[in-house]
Structure formats: C-alpha cells, structure tokens
Amino acid sequence: MDNYKSGHYVLGSDLIKHRGKTTRTIVTNPEANYFIENLDTLDFEFGVVPMAFANRPDLISNVFYATPKHWWLLSIMNNEPDPFEGFSSGERIRIPTNVT
C-alpha cells in the first residue's frame, strides 16, 4: 500500500443520518457513525494542547483512548476540519470522556 493511502488520517466517505438529515462523512466505520449520530450525548472535558502535540490529534487520541484512531472524533468535537493545521500549541480543546 502506498504511504499516502494508509495511516490514521486516510478514510473513505459514506452517507449517514444525523439529526434527521442525511450527510456525507469521511468516516466510514460503524463506530464512527455511532459517535457522529450521538454527538449531543457525549460528555467531555477541556484540555490544552501541549507543544509536542500541536497539529497531532492522533497523539492526543492515543493519550486519552489508547489508540490514535480516534483523531477524527477530536476533530469533530473541536470543529477542526484539518488535522494538520488545527490543534495549535496552547489551544483549549474538548475531549470526549464517555468513549468506549
């Protein structure tokens, strides 16, 4: 597999329902669809992005969820459309806490 076609940031797209409307998402797995459909029920805490974790939601995900694969959930919860540009050092972010 080519490097640009693999890794934590590469996802396909799919149509899902959210708040009674159909929308297209880049996340195509059932776990992701569940979270997107239930964003309003997620509890969260606030955190501050450390310098070493700037522009790396995958590293933040790994700290809180023991997997880098929930980077997209942090992006969605913080309205960060670009994981390579968002999550600046010192930025205050929401971190979902009831993620299983």
C-alpha positions as a LaTeX table, in Angstrom:
\begin{tabular}{lrrr}
\hline
Residue & $x$ (\AA) & $y$ (\AA) & $z$ (\AA) \\
\hline
Met1 & 0.00 & 0.00 & 0.00 \\
Asp2 & 1.29 & 3.48 & $-0.82$ \\
Asn3 & 2.11 & 5.67 & 2.18 \\
Tyr4 & $-0.38$ & 8.34 & 1.12 \\
Lys5 & $-3.14$ & 5.70 & 1.06 \\
Ser6 & $-2.55$ & 4.35 & 4.56 \\
Gly7 & $-2.29$ & 5.59 & 8.10 \\
His8 & $-4.55$ & 7.21 & 10.67 \\
Tyr9 & $-5.65$ & 10.15 & 8.52 \\
Val10 & $-6.83$ & 8.20 & 5.47 \\
Leu11 & $-10.53$ & 7.41 & 5.46 \\
Gly12 & $-13.20$ & 6.93 & 2.83 \\
Ser13 & $-16.60$ & 8.60 & 2.76 \\
Asp14 & $-20.14$ & 7.45 & 3.45 \\
Leu15 & $-23.67$ & 8.82 & 3.83 \\
Ile16 & $-25.11$ & 8.81 & 7.36 \\
Lys17 & $-28.13$ & 10.26 & 9.15 \\
His18 & $-27.61$ & 12.89 & 11.83 \\
Arg19 & $-30.43$ & 14.85 & 13.47 \\
Gly20 & $-32.84$ & 13.52 & 10.89 \\
Lys21 & $-30.78$ & 14.66 & 7.89 \\
Thr22 & $-28.53$ & 12.70 & 5.58 \\
Thr23 & $-24.98$ & 13.95 & 5.37 \\
Arg24 & $-21.70$ & 12.76 & 3.88 \\
Thr25 & $-18.87$ & 11.93 & 6.24 \\
Ile26 & $-15.27$ & 10.95 & 5.68 \\
Val27 & $-15.64$ & 8.33 & 8.38 \\
Thr28 & $-17.00$ & 5.01 & 7.19 \\
Asn29 & $-16.87$ & 2.62 & 10.11 \\
Pro30 & $-19.84$ & 1.75 & 12.35 \\
Glu31 & $-18.13$ & 3.08 & 15.49 \\
Ala32 & $-17.56$ & 6.46 & 13.86 \\
Asn33 & $-21.11$ & 6.63 & 12.53 \\
Tyr34 & $-22.42$ & 5.88 & 16.04 \\
Phe35 & $-20.43$ & 8.76 & 17.53 \\
Ile36 & $-21.47$ & 11.18 & 14.82 \\
Glu37 & $-25.13$ & 10.28 & 15.25 \\
Asn38 & $-24.83$ & 10.72 & 19.04 \\
Leu39 & $-22.59$ & 13.79 & 19.40 \\
Asp40 & $-25.14$ & 15.50 & 21.60 \\
Thr41 & $-24.86$ & 12.73 & 24.22 \\
Leu42 & $-21.07$ & 12.79 & 24.58 \\
Asp43 & $-19.63$ & 14.16 & 27.81 \\
Phe44 & $-16.34$ & 16.00 & 27.52 \\
Glu45 & $-13.64$ & 17.75 & 29.48 \\
Phe46 & $-11.39$ & 20.58 & 28.41 \\
Gly47 & $-7.68$ & 20.22 & 27.82 \\
Val48 & $-4.85$ & 22.33 & 26.46 \\
Val49 & $-2.72$ & 21.09 & 23.57 \\
Pro50 & 0.92 & 20.75 & 24.68 \\
Met51 & 3.66 & 21.98 & 22.33 \\
Ala52 & 4.77 & 18.42 & 21.43 \\
Phe53 & 1.19 & 17.53 & 20.39 \\
Ala54 & 0.50 & 20.53 & 18.14 \\
Asn55 & $-1.19$ & 19.52 & 14.86 \\
Arg56 & $-1.29$ & 15.90 & 16.05 \\
Pro57 & $-4.80$ & 14.84 & 17.12 \\
Asp58 & $-3.64$ & 11.24 & 16.63 \\
Leu59 & $-1.18$ & 11.65 & 19.53 \\
Ile60 & $-3.83$ & 13.30 & 21.70 \\
Ser61 & $-6.19$ & 10.42 & 20.88 \\
Asn62 & $-3.53$ & 7.91 & 21.84 \\
Val63 & $-3.12$ & 9.50 & 25.28 \\
Phe64 & $-6.84$ & 9.56 & 26.11 \\
Tyr65 & $-8.14$ & 6.49 & 24.28 \\
Ala66 & $-5.04$ & 4.25 & 23.97 \\
Thr67 & $-5.37$ & 4.38 & 20.19 \\
Pro68 & $-4.51$ & 7.06 & 17.63 \\
Lys69 & $-7.52$ & 6.08 & 15.54 \\
His70 & $-9.99$ & 8.39 & 17.32 \\
Trp71 & $-8.28$ & 11.53 & 15.98 \\
Trp72 & $-11.38$ & 12.24 & 13.88 \\
Leu73 & $-13.58$ & 12.38 & 16.99 \\
Leu74 & $-11.36$ & 15.10 & 18.45 \\
Ser75 & $-11.51$ & 16.95 & 15.12 \\
Ile76 & $-15.30$ & 16.79 & 15.03 \\
Met77 & $-15.75$ & 17.82 & 18.68 \\
Asn78 & $-13.47$ & 20.82 & 18.16 \\
Asn79 & $-14.63$ & 21.94 & 14.71 \\
Glu80 & $-11.15$ & 21.34 & 13.29 \\
Pro81 & $-11.58$ & 20.35 & 9.64 \\
Asp82 & $-7.84$ & 19.92 & 9.00 \\
Pro83 & $-5.89$ & 17.76 & 11.48 \\
Phe84 & $-2.60$ & 19.04 & 10.05 \\
Glu85 & $-3.42$ & 22.71 & 10.72 \\
Gly86 & $-5.68$ & 22.58 & 13.79 \\
Phe87 & $-4.82$ & 21.75 & 17.39 \\
Ser88 & $-2.27$ & 24.51 & 17.88 \\
Ser89 & 0.01 & 24.52 & 20.90 \\
Gly90 & $-1.81$ & 26.11 & 23.84 \\
Glu91 & $-5.24$ & 25.74 & 22.21 \\
Arg92 & $-8.08$ & 24.75 & 24.55 \\
Ile93 & $-9.93$ & 21.70 & 23.18 \\
Arg94 & $-12.86$ & 19.49 & 24.10 \\
Ile95 & $-12.00$ & 15.85 & 24.82 \\
Pro96 & $-14.94$ & 13.40 & 24.84 \\
Thr97 & $-14.84$ & 11.29 & 28.02 \\
Asn98 & $-17.53$ & 8.64 & 27.60 \\
Val99 & $-15.90$ & 6.99 & 24.58 \\
Thr100 & $-15.70$ & 3.23 & 24.85 \\
\hline
\end{tabular}
